[in-house]
Amino acid sequence: MAPGIPAAMERPHFIGIGGAGMSGIAKILTRRGAKVAGSDSKESPTAEALRALGATVHVGHAAGHLADDATCVVVSSAIRDDNPELVRAGELSIPVVHRSDALASLMQGLRPIAVAGTHGKTTTTSMLAVALTELGLDPSYAIGGDLAGPGTNATHGEGAIFVAEADESDRSFQKYDPEVAIVLNVELDHHANYASMDEIYDSFETFVGKVVPDGTLVVSADQPGAVELTRRVRDLSALKVVTYGEAADADVRVQKINQRGLTSEVTVVLNGKYLTFTVSVPGRHYALNAVSALAAGVALGIPAHNLASALGKYTGVKRRLQLKGEAAGVQVIDSYAHHPTEMTADLEAMRGAASDARLLVVFQPHLFSRTQELGTEMGQALALADASVVLDIYPAREDPVPGVTSTLIIDAARAAGADVTAVHDKATVPEVVAGMAKPGDLVLTMGAGDVTDLGPQILDHLSS
């Protein structure tokens, strides 16, 4: 039932094809039969997975990598204007397509669910993808992280539903026309693109305004930013609004969340009936993500009890409180959290799971702009750990900002009573952490950068 290949996407070339968002679109197009090519800065398992599907993937960026017969060049907001392949595309008059436009074209003719919010998008999108697949609905999906079960971030399904993570960071989520939009939360982030909360609200209002007539907005009844957004869009014509959460007036009301080690049991009241199901990841925030997924599926006409059972099959996403292993009695877990709200939520979840064990954190700040604006709050969040190691800032797409370093976070953490060690050489972290950890401890590597690489290395040091 799924549509074929959009005309402009028959022979696409992706610059940065190994990225989470870009690779997902490339995988779907490859499975639909497009002749996909692209380049990335380094070799990776993602590049190998794309080659296994039939895509051509070059390592490094060079004008010669772009074929003369490419029908378009797909870019993300991270690609700079002087990229040699992008320059070559201009010389050849090959159309340049933003990643969000490419994704929007893949949704045409389907029933899209777009999952938005400052935090929790990847987890919620993944929960829906797993549940709908479990129910035999064979959805297509594009996610910002690899599912722990299938091990992929995207697939082309033959069913009518397309589940997509909708990125607000560069306003690209405004390109979609979903049948169901989920808004988990609305907070100030991505400071290079948004100067104020008013700009954030305007952007989310535009996103909600793109919901198709008689479509549904599923939105948190608890988070203040989401509540304010609901107030602003309530009067939009032909928009159904379904709220969820622990608030007494929520349409899908969470009555109880019981954490049981690394899982949670959730009871909700939906249409006057009680429904209890299991979420196989710890933490209230993940339980609430699952409830939003439940509400979205019901909005598409899927029976609630079937969805609730299928949501229990979700086993997590890589980098979202992912257990990397255990050595010498120490469990090492990986977290993608990089915003103070995410950090606090994951640390509270792990604190609940740890019981009397110590919680040790290896935190790598992500982006100079985010650290400049939220460094104090990041440091305060680290006070929830028994001890922390803080690395230098991972720059990603940004150039350094004078005076902005990890010291901003470390000073705030110590002011909040945290035990913090600054480590500037990432290569020494495994030895440092192995020296700190004792049997029974939990070690959490945290951040959106390459801190994730440290988990296996820490386990090796613990083993030795």
Disulfide bonds with the S-S distance in Angstrom:
none
